[in-house]
Amino acid sequence: MTAVIESEEHKALRSAVAALGKRYGRDYLTRTVADGKPPTELWTEAGKLGYLGVNLPEEHGGGGGGITELSIVLEELGASGSPLLMLIVSPAICGTVISRFGTEAQKRQWLPGLADGTRLMAFGITEPDAGSNSHRITTTARRDGADWLLTGRKVFISGVDIADAVLIVGRTEDARTGRLKPCLFIVPTDADGFQKRPIDMELNAAEKQFELVLDDVRLPADALVGDEDAGLLQLFAGLNPERIMTAAFAIGMGRYALAKAVEYARDRTVWKTPIGAHQAIAHPLAQAHIDLELARLMMQKAAHLYDTGDDIGAGEAANMAKYAAGEACVKAVDQAVHTLGGNGLTREFGLASLITAARVSRIAPVSREMILNYVSHQTLGLPKSY
């Protein structure tokens, strides 16, 4: 499939990133999780090789590509067993928003560091009382002279402990209507009034999750990204890449689990026959492979639409890709564990921890039910139930 629709440059990128991932692999990620550390060595090397900023503009230190190229990077690292979650957040969401809507000064300040991995930015949208319904966000920014004062709470924010700043989604009052509208602010993690608290997760991941409290955090006027009257447009410029990259994350994880299962099914012999010769073992693995390939096709379509400037088409395709990839990933991981039987639950084979991780691709950054709502309303034209 990839040979048909991917360019030679894309195939070369995929091969090079796969080689990098293989040098680190699942053992590296398992050690970093056990040590409670972020995957700094892999992140740093990927940055030096130009992979972290492959989607960012060349004039600001990036590779000049798009989400198509960045999704290849994440998928191949995931297929090697060492995905980098912050690829979704720092270059894909934050880097994209700043490169599309930031001032020239903001681009110069942030993009080169995001591209080479020396700087990292987290993204804060979810709130305790505003999960899927971003219209209920209560984090607000009000003017105080030339400055902004930002107050509110955020939850499930990835990688705040290793980030230089967080791109926070807040709301400001529209001078014309008095209504609150979304706006994006760059908030340094060392700012006065900025507090972070780790959330105790039963998820084996190198990147930690945090709750944030913003207590009248004072920000200069240039902390605002883009036009304060174009909030939703700017917000979804980051959310569509987030969905596409989450699909890449899920597909990579599913490919890793499937490869382990296939290897085991070839080698494990019962009654003088490799278990992979039995259709009860082989067919579910073949189905998992088909589902992952179909999800990848939709992801590639979404990335292509986004990179060519079709934001509306990309929105639909990105949601579908994320849905398909999440379902395919969960099924692939489940079937891989089932193929190995008891061995699938041992630390030696490293698949059991993926059971929890795979669920994330169904839940975040948007649940499959909300995607079905989107498709039923926006694509099929059915009435809303809410």
Buried (B, 14 or more C-beta within 10 A) or exposed (E): EEEEEBEEEBEEBBEBBBEBBBEBBBEBBBEBBEEEEBBEEBBBBBBEBBBBBBBBBEEBBBBEBBBBBBBBBBBBBBBBBBBBBBBBBBBBBBBBBBBBBBEEEBBEBBBBBBBBBBBBBBBBBBBEEBBEEBEEBBBBBBEEEEBBBBBBBBBBBBBBEBBBBBBBBBBBBEEEEEEBBBBBBBBBBEBEBBEBEEEEEEBBBBBBBBBBBBEEBBBEEBBBBBEBEBBEBBBBBBBBBBBBBBBBBBBBBBBBBBBBBBEBBEEBEEEEEBBBEEEEBBEBBEBBBEBBBBBBBBBBBBBBBBBEEBBEBBBBBBBBBBBBBBBBBBBBBBBBBBBBEEBBEEEEBBBBBBBBBBBBBBEBBBBBEBBEBBBBEEEEEEEEEE
